[in-house]
């Protein structure tokens, strides 16, 4: 029998692997538009950037140290998310009953990515350092977290609906869940207000969207990566646990 402790250890391992992969995406992909955005900030007048704050003075922490610290933070977050993922996997077996442990893990990882990353990105896509008024940070954070909570509620509701329809055929069940999720996502996107920030004219559109897309790719690497790695780790163990011991040869 697969114990929670074994699942938790695999979740931590999967989170560490996916965290390292996500940190590499940050270093090799996301860092490019970040540096371009920082150059835009540096080119602005020292007296202000249109949002009422100055960019003058020396950096207290060098960019290299910031990058290394950010990558380390991504790995730590990956380990924590992996542990939460393992717990969610253990609790959601009745909703992901069909298929192998790998397919269940991948489906859960994709669902988590959609709820906590893709849906918020669709409504409030990430912006590089040169964009954003410090005075709206709390407001923006509250809106973002609200969409995350709504996304998790959608995933939970979809799992309940799938469980209620388990007596139906697979096409009917899948179609009903997809339609319900699509309608719920549309409601969330329409109900939440637009971002309070505007994009400054000196921020190139290419830099803006390169940052947004690379940030989404980094989140996909983390969340879907955890689902994939966890599935690879737990599937063989689960098969061994379910395979009866072979009878000894005489």
C-alpha positions as CSV (number, residue, x, y, z in Angstrom):
1,X,0.0,0.0,0.0
2,X,1.3,3.5,-0.9
3,X,1.5,5.6,2.2
4,X,1.1,9.3,2.5
5,X,4.7,9.6,3.6
6,X,5.9,8.0,0.4
7,X,3.6,10.3,-1.6
8,X,4.9,13.4,0.3
9,X,8.5,12.4,-0.3
10,X,7.8,12.0,-4.0
11,X,6.0,15.3,-4.0
12,X,9.0,17.1,-2.5
13,X,11.3,15.4,-5.0
14,X,9.0,16.4,-7.9
15,X,8.8,19.9,-6.6
16,X,12.6,20.2,-6.4
17,X,13.1,18.9,-10.0
18,X,10.3,21.1,-11.4
19,X,11.6,24.1,-9.3
20,X,15.1,23.7,-10.8
21,X,13.6,23.5,-14.3
22,X,11.5,26.6,-13.7
23,X,14.5,28.5,-12.3
24,X,16.4,27.7,-15.4
25,X,13.6,29.1,-17.5
26,X,13.7,32.2,-15.4
27,X,17.5,32.5,-15.9
28,X,17.6,31.7,-19.6
29,X,14.3,33.1,-20.8
30,X,12.5,35.4,-18.4
31,X,15.7,37.3,-17.4
32,X,16.0,38.7,-21.0
33,X,12.9,40.9,-20.9
34,X,13.5,41.7,-17.3
35,X,16.9,43.3,-18.2
36,X,15.3,45.1,-21.1
37,X,12.6,46.5,-18.8
38,X,15.3,47.6,-16.2
39,X,17.1,49.4,-19.0
40,X,13.8,51.3,-19.7
41,X,13.6,52.2,-16.0
42,X,17.2,53.4,-16.0
43,X,16.6,55.6,-19.1
44,X,13.9,57.5,-17.4
45,X,14.4,60.8,-15.7
46,X,15.8,60.5,-12.1
47,X,13.1,62.8,-10.8
48,X,10.4,60.2,-11.6
49,X,8.8,57.8,-14.1
50,X,5.3,59.1,-14.3
51,X,4.2,57.1,-11.3
52,X,5.8,59.4,-8.7
53,X,8.8,57.5,-7.7
54,X,12.5,57.9,-8.3
55,X,15.0,55.5,-9.8
56,X,18.1,57.4,-8.7
57,X,20.9,56.0,-6.4
58,X,22.9,52.9,-6.3
59,X,21.4,49.4,-6.1
60,X,21.8,47.9,-2.6
61,X,21.9,44.4,-4.1
62,X,23.6,43.6,-7.4
63,X,21.5,42.1,-10.3
64,X,23.5,38.9,-10.2
65,X,22.7,38.4,-6.5
66,X,19.0,39.1,-7.3
67,X,19.0,36.5,-10.0
68,X,20.6,33.8,-7.9
69,X,18.3,34.6,-5.0
70,X,15.3,34.6,-7.3
71,X,16.3,31.2,-8.7
72,X,16.8,29.8,-5.2
73,X,13.3,31.1,-4.2
74,X,11.7,29.4,-7.2
75,X,13.3,26.0,-6.1
76,X,12.0,26.5,-2.5
77,X,8.6,27.4,-3.8
78,X,8.7,24.3,-6.0
79,X,9.4,22.0,-3.0
80,X,6.5,23.6,-1.0
81,X,4.1,23.3,-4.0
82,X,5.2,19.7,-4.5
83,X,4.3,18.8,-1.0
84,X,0.9,20.5,-1.3
85,X,0.5,18.7,-4.7
86,X,1.2,15.3,-3.1
87,X,-1.5,16.0,-0.5
88,X,-4.0,17.1,-3.1
89,X,-3.2,14.0,-5.1
90,X,-3.9,11.8,-2.1
91,X,-7.2,13.5,-1.4
92,X,-8.4,13.6,-5.0
93,X,-8.1,10.0,-6.0
94,X,-11.9,9.5,-6.1
95,X,-12.2,12.4,-8.6
96,X,-9.3,11.2,-10.7
97,X,-10.2,7.5,-10.5
98,X,-9.8,6.6,-14.2
99,X,-6.5,6.1,-15.8
100,X,-3.0,5.3,-14.4
101,X,-1.4,7.2,-11.6
102,X,0.7,9.1,-14.1
103,X,-2.4,10.3,-16.1
104,X,-4.1,11.3,-12.8
105,X,-1.0,13.2,-11.7
106,X,-0.7,15.0,-15.0
107,X,-4.4,15.9,-15.1
108,X,-4.1,17.3,-11.5
109,X,-0.9,19.3,-12.5
110,X,-2.7,20.7,-15.6
111,X,-5.7,21.6,-13.5
112,X,-3.6,23.4,-10.9
113,X,-1.7,25.3,-13.6
114,X,-5.0,26.4,-15.2
115,X,-6.4,27.6,-11.8
116,X,-3.4,29.3,-10.2
117,X,-1.5,30.4,-13.3
118,X,-3.4,30.4,-16.6
119,X,-6.7,31.9,-15.5
120,X,-5.0,34.8,-13.5
121,X,-2.7,35.4,-16.5
122,X,-5.6,35.7,-18.8
123,X,-7.2,38.4,-16.7
124,X,-4.1,40.1,-15.2
125,X,-1.0,39.1,-17.2
126,X,2.3,39.7,-15.5
127,X,4.1,43.0,-16.2
128,X,7.9,43.6,-16.2
129,X,9.6,45.9,-13.7
130,X,9.0,49.1,-15.8
131,X,5.2,48.7,-15.5
132,X,3.2,49.2,-12.4
133,X,2.3,52.0,-9.9
134,X,3.5,51.2,-6.3
135,X,0.3,52.8,-5.0
136,X,-1.8,50.1,-6.6
137,X,0.2,47.1,-5.4
138,X,-2.3,46.1,-2.7
139,X,-5.3,46.5,-5.0
140,X,-3.6,44.5,-7.8
141,X,-2.6,41.7,-5.3
142,X,-6.1,41.4,-4.0
143,X,-7.5,41.2,-7.5
144,X,-4.9,38.6,-8.5
145,X,-5.5,36.4,-5.4
146,X,-9.3,36.7,-6.0
147,X,-8.9,35.2,-9.5
148,X,-6.7,32.4,-8.1
149,X,-9.3,31.6,-5.5
150,X,-12.0,31.6,-8.2
151,X,-9.8,29.3,-10.3
152,X,-9.4,26.8,-7.4
153,X,-13.2,26.9,-6.8
154,X,-13.7,26.1,-10.5
155,X,-11.4,23.1,-10.3
156,X,-13.1,21.9,-7.2
157,X,-16.5,22.3,-8.7
158,X,-15.5,20.5,-11.9
159,X,-14.2,17.6,-9.8
160,X,-17.5,17.4,-8.0
161,X,-19.4,17.5,-11.2
162,X,-17.3,14.8,-12.7
163,X,-17.9,12.7,-9.6
164,X,-21.6,13.2,-9.9
165,X,-21.6,12.2,-13.5
166,X,-19.5,9.1,-13.1
167,X,-22.4,6.9,-14.1
168,X,-22.6,8.7,-17.5
169,X,-20.5,7.7,-20.5
170,X,-17.1,9.3,-20.8
171,X,-18.0,11.6,-23.8
172,X,-21.0,12.9,-21.9
173,X,-19.1,13.4,-18.7
174,X,-16.2,15.2,-20.4
175,X,-18.4,17.4,-22.5
176,X,-20.5,18.5,-19.4
177,X,-17.4,19.3,-17.4
178,X,-15.7,21.2,-20.2
179,X,-18.9,23.3,-20.8
180,X,-19.3,24.0,-17.1
181,X,-15.6,25.1,-16.8
182,X,-15.8,27.3,-19.9
183,X,-18.9,29.0,-18.6
184,X,-17.3,29.5,-15.1
185,X,-14.1,30.9,-16.6
186,X,-16.1,33.3,-18.8
187,X,-17.9,34.6,-15.7
188,X,-14.7,35.1,-13.8
189,X,-13.1,37.0,-16.7
190,X,-16.1,39.3,-17.1
191,X,-16.9,39.8,-13.4
192,X,-13.4,40.9,-12.2
193,X,-12.5,44.5,-13.0
194,X,-9.7,45.5,-15.4
195,X,-6.1,46.0,-14.1
196,X,-5.8,49.5,-12.5
197,X,-2.4,50.0,-14.1
198,X,-1.7,51.4,-17.6
199,X,1.3,50.5,-19.8
200,X,3.8,53.4,-20.0
201,X,4.5,54.5,-23.6
202,X,8.2,53.9,-23.2
203,X,7.8,50.2,-22.6
204,X,8.2,48.3,-25.9
205,X,5.4,46.0,-26.7
206,X,7.8,43.2,-27.6
207,X,9.4,43.5,-24.2
208,X,6.1,43.5,-22.5
209,X,4.8,40.4,-24.2
210,X,8.1,38.5,-24.1
211,X,8.0,39.0,-20.3
212,X,4.4,37.9,-20.0
213,X,4.8,34.8,-22.2
214,X,8.0,33.8,-20.5
215,X,6.5,34.2,-17.1
216,X,3.6,32.0,-18.1
217,X,6.1,29.4,-19.5
218,X,7.9,29.5,-16.2
219,X,4.7,28.8,-14.2
220,X,3.8,26.0,-16.7
221,X,7.2,24.4,-16.2
222,X,6.7,24.5,-12.4
223,X,3.1,23.3,-12.1
224,X,2.8,20.9,-15.1
225,X,6.4,19.8,-14.4
226,X,5.4,18.7,-10.9
227,X,2.5,16.8,-12.3
228,X,4.7,15.0,-14.8
229,X,7.6,14.2,-12.5
230,X,5.3,13.2,-9.6
231,X,3.5,10.9,-12.0
232,X,6.7,9.3,-13.1
233,X,7.8,8.8,-9.5
234,X,4.5,7.4,-8.2
235,X,3.3,5.3,-11.1
236,X,5.9,2.5,-10.8
237,X,5.6,2.4,-7.0
238,X,1.8,2.2,-7.3
239,X,2.1,-0.7,-9.8
240,X,4.4,-2.6,-7.5
241,X,2.1,-2.0,-4.5
242,X,-0.9,-3.4,-6.5
243,X,0.9,-6.4,-8.1
244,X,0.4,-9.5,-5.9
245,X,3.6,-11.3,-5.0
246,X,4.5,-14.0,-7.5
247,X,4.0,-17.5,-6.3
248,X,7.4,-19.3,-5.5
249,X,8.6,-21.7,-8.1
250,X,8.8,-25.3,-7.1
